[in-house]
Amino acid sequence: MAKTRIFSQGTVAILDTLKQQRTIVIRGDETGLAKTDMNNNTEAYPPPSKAAQAIVHFATLPDDGPSGAFFDSEKNEMPW
């Protein structure tokens, strides 16, 4: 079994436990690619400010907000 798979299974188990305990709020976001020097400022990608908006949104939600989930740049919950 690949190390990555073992790691992600362990991570999911830890996140599930923490989610049930509600002792810590966990939110992950997948903002996708952004138009940067690293990809030659490809026009097909949104500007970094769009990714930053989603990151700031989830980082500043109250503690009783969503936890134990992943979100895309449009703030939609994504499946694990």
Secondary structure, 3 states (H helix, E strand, C coil): CCHHHHHHHHHHHHHHHHHHHCCCCCEEEECCCCCCHHHCCCCCCCCHHHHHHHHHHHHCCCCCCCCCEEEECCCCEECC
